[in-house]
Every structure is written in C-alpha cells, then in structure tokens.
Amino acid sequence: MSTDGLPMVVPAPDLPARVRIHEVGARDGLQNEKTAVPTAVKAEFVRRLADAGLTTIEATSFVHPKWVPQLADAEELFPLLGDLDADLPVLVPNQRGLDRALALGARRIAVFASATESFAKANLNRTVDESLAVFEPVVRQAKDADAHVRGYVSMCFGDPWEGAVPLHQVVKVCTALRDMGCDELSLGDTIGVATPGHVLELLALLNESGVPTNTLGVHFHDTYGQALANTYAALQHGVTTVDASAGGLGGCPYAKSATGNLATEDLVWMLHGLGIQTGVDLDRLTATSVWMAERLGRPSPSRTVRALGKTTQPDKDQ
C-alpha cells in the first residue's frame, strides 16, 4: 500500500499550531523490561530518537537499582549523551537521586508524585503528604541549581485499588507541586481509564485553581484505546505538551493493570494529519522503533509502526 501524501493534512479549528512531544520511551518505556538492555543500546536508542527530531527525550532515572534494575546504569548512560542537541530530563526519587543527577550535569529534573494514597504507598512507600514533603527540598535544590523541574502526577483519572479519583484530590497534589516550584506538571492516566470529558473537566478545574494550561502536559496510556481521543481533547483545551513512548513501549511496574504508553508514532500520525508541527520525521522514528523492537525480540505494539514498518518487524518467535 502506498502512503505517499498520507496522512492527508486536514487542519481542525482551534488547535495548537505546534506540539512538543515529551518522549519517554528510553526511561518509562524500558523500565519494565525483564531482560537487561545494554547501556550501549539505550544510548543508541536515545541518539536515534534525537536524530528523528525529538527535542525532549527522558533519558533515565536515578533511582536505587533495587527498585528499577533496568535503570541501574544511569551514571554510565547519561554521560554518553552529553553531546546531543536535545533536552534530556531524568527522574529523581529523592535527595540522593538529585545529587547523583546534578553531579553528572543534568539540568532537567522530574519528580514522581501520586494523586492517590494506595499508589503512593505502592510506588513510594509513603503517604501522599509524606511524599510531597520529601519532594519539597529536592525541588528547591534543583531550582537553586537552575534546573527545570517537571512534576509527574500519577493516577489522575483512576486507581486500580481505589477506583475513580476525585478531581479535587488531583488538583490538591498538582497545586502543591506548583507551589513548591515545579515548572511543569504531567497529568498521568496511569491505568488508561480516562475519557475526553474527564480530561476536559480536570484541565478546567486546574485552570480555576490557578494552574495555567501552558504549564501542563498529558501522559495517557492506551489500556482502553482512549489515548488519542484524550490527547485530542487536551489539544482542544490548549495543551501543547504531550508525553509519548516510541513504539508504544512501557507500562508501570507498580500498577499491573497499566498497559503501554501512547505510541509516539501514533501521536505523530494524528498531529501531522491535523497540520500540527512536531519537528519529528515519522519515517526515521518508525525505523528507530523497528530497530528497538528487533533488540527486544518482539514486534512493536504501535499501530503506526506496524503499518509503516511491518515488512521489517520481528516475529514473536524470533
């Protein structure tokens, strides 16, 4: 099938002219892999993502190896990427993680909070308030070091233990992170249960609570096939930062019902069809995800990668 001239560009009214994709494949996408991915492969993955035009690529996490063994090579990996012309955020769980990251020259930091008590306990072994208290000096020190700080908020739309999450509960955590100095917040649909109306309601309530849209990003999982629809709703509201994972890699090690992230290729196909600029070369990005799928030994779950790169996708038996 020929894809020349596809997707056909048909703009829709009242959408942003440009979207910044916050690529999470190298960190969030790989953290669940049971078999250790060699550091050199991770570095090449990030380089290929940058070569495809992605300008924000979350590189790794400075978490204790006991909790996420796949990312135990953060100190080895991060220096290999220093020459890239891209922003390379790293996740830090606490003061020790921040110190390790800053010592290697990281200048874009992310902290990971929860909107629910159950997930805070499972992921951070603390209550929500206790975890926020841990993050406050971390954010302050990062800002003192002139670092940009992103605050992830997980379980914004539903929790596997608690079910529906009250909107005011999400807003409380978001405003706390904003007040302690976070430059940007990423709203996580960790188990993929959000729907467009829910997304619009939360965004509106955050605006009413003093959190401007230009400080918000969205992070959708595709468990129920709603990730693109939810992204479109966020775009209609004016959001211009969208998290996505090359090839649809990833899930969440502490929420077993969480399936893969929104695939970057699927997002780019939709955005380019809407005439929204991303700076991403879809062919190069697809080739990168096919390359990584070959190294992981299984096909990419991304619909767009399967459509554009199916002739080179590895079979499950390979």
Buried (B, 14 or more C-beta within 10 A) or exposed (E): EEEEEEBEEEEEEEBBEEBBBBBBBBBBBBBBEEEEBEBEBBBBBBBBBBBBBBBBBBBBBBBBEEBBBBBBBBEEBBEBBEEBEBBBBBBBBBEEBBEBBBEBEBBBBBBBBBBBBBBBBBBBEBEBEEBBEBBBEBBEBBBEBEBBBBBBBBBBBBBBEBEEBEBEBBBBBBBBBBEBBBBBBBBBBBBBBBBBEBBBEBBEBBBEBEBEBEBBBBBBBBBBEBBBBBBBBBBBBBBBBBBBBBBBBBBBBBBEBBBBBBBBBBBBBBBBBBEBEBEBBBEBBBBBBBBBBBBBEBBBBBBBBBBBBEEEBBEEEE
